[in-house]
Amino acid sequence: MATAKKKERILDLGDAIIASPGIAIGTSVIFSDDIHYTPEYTIMRSQIDDELMRLNAAIEKARQDLIGRQEDLSKHFGKSVELLDPMLKMLSDPALHRDIRALMEKRLTNIEVIFAQVIDSWVDKFVTSGDRYFRERSEDLKHLKNQVMLILLGRTENNLRNLSEDTVIIANTLSPTQTAAMDMRYVKGIVTEIGGKTSHSAILARALEIPTIVSADDITRVVPSGVPVILDAIHGRLIVHPSAANLKEYKTARSVHRRFINKLRSIDDLPALTKDKTKVIVSSNIGIVEEMDAASASGIDGIGLFRSEFLFVEREEFANEEEQYGIYCAILQKMGKLPVVIRTIDFGSDKPSPEHRHYFEANPALGWRSIRFCLSMPEIFKTQLRALYRASVHGNLEIMIPMISSVEELTMTRRIIDGVKRDLAREGYAFRDDVPFGVMIELPVAVLMADELARHCQFFSIGTNDLVQYALGVDRANRKVAHLYKHSHPAILKFISMTIEAAARRGIPVSMCGEMASDALFTELLLGMGLRHFSMSTGYMRSVKKIIRSTTISECEQIAAKVLSLTQTTQVDAFLLNRVREQYPDSFDKL
């Protein structure tokens, strides 16, 4: 039977958020770490045979997998093993296939939903039959269901690591480590239903320069797995079964975008110097060692934020001192004399530690996280600090403490650090005694206490991601309120200005490592407010540097004076948008 021609669908992702710009062309892969999370969509009657062909192909792959396992068992035991024969027979049961076709013709729903419902009904019958043989076979049916469903949905336990073609990942959500584990040779784009521009998986996607859209409602329910798609992460569209004309158009657009990015690369080796010769530091935020090469190639002035917790998340146990020491040494040696700011473990919220898996929190964003976790688990904290100070002799290390809310927390942290240094000296380890010690300003209370906190540290770094979340009371990963999460809120701008001024009064440097630093809309404003150190995901570094090299501090100060006088977020947005459009008309859409 001839396969019906697939009709092109152009999905306008509406209120979804472009987290990393670009254009991706590839095959859709629906990913979920929950096998029971299944997309559901209506099909046309003419598509029934196509859906059944998909099922037959999935069953055949599952059958071959089972045969392979059975052969492996036979080789292992040195004799024929037929343990999986009952499962193989079930896959070919004509009654099963009749039930599937009948329900599909009645419901006109995609094969994943139909197959799951039929198997579930068979399992119920087997369990309630009263026959021991059928009860045991019900477990076989459950295993078969999972295996076939994984194939239908394009999922395997490691399917993000074992890709074989250009792919656009479509997921309900992705954790930072799932994003980091993807086979980057083939992942060309990402779309998720959950997350914001500052969710950690989005930050990592930007660092890896993967076109990404987040907060796309119900996208896994309307796009099937294994079909050709185009992700337009510039205008917020996803095209399913693209026409030949659109495919040609977007291939051209992708080439244009790549040429623009390549043109920006020409400034990699140039300093971030304003037109009136003010030097600005542009550093990189990284979370995994593999990001180092891309960061180094962008002409960075150092690492402004290394998220050390990514060494621990989704592990059964904490990395020991020697493992951490080796990683920190490698990073420091790679950067040579350039500064490397390593943030101590920032567990909690969307980055659970091995300890958090056994501890439920109703509100993890306000709970046992960051420095609170470290102070309550001193042995884990001391292990990291020992590794950091031992590694300090191999480069230009700076240590930063997250989520500080009081002088007391700084005092307790200092006490632990002093004890670690005494222990290392007694044990004969070499270390730098003068490692700069800094604080992340990411809580409103830390802004209000900035003058006092500055007495107890050597530098500040403004973490705008959490600062905005806590100041505005907005969950940055909640798509229902994502539109309220605004760096341009006048209160946020006042908090930033207050922090920069407090650092200046106390004579300590201040950087910004939150995602606001990477947004070209805010570059001139932040320069005008006195910021001279930007740290960001590698993917945005060139755009920010381009603006720095195209402006003057006097212009920026005028912009800051105007913006800080505004009282509404919409006014700030409009002013900054117009400014960038007027000054950089050829680059705006691509920035």
Summary of the structure (lengths in Angstrom):
residues: 591
radius of gyration: 27.1
end to end distance: 48.3
largest distance: 85.8
contacts: 1990
relative contact order: 0.10
helix: 52%
strand: 14%
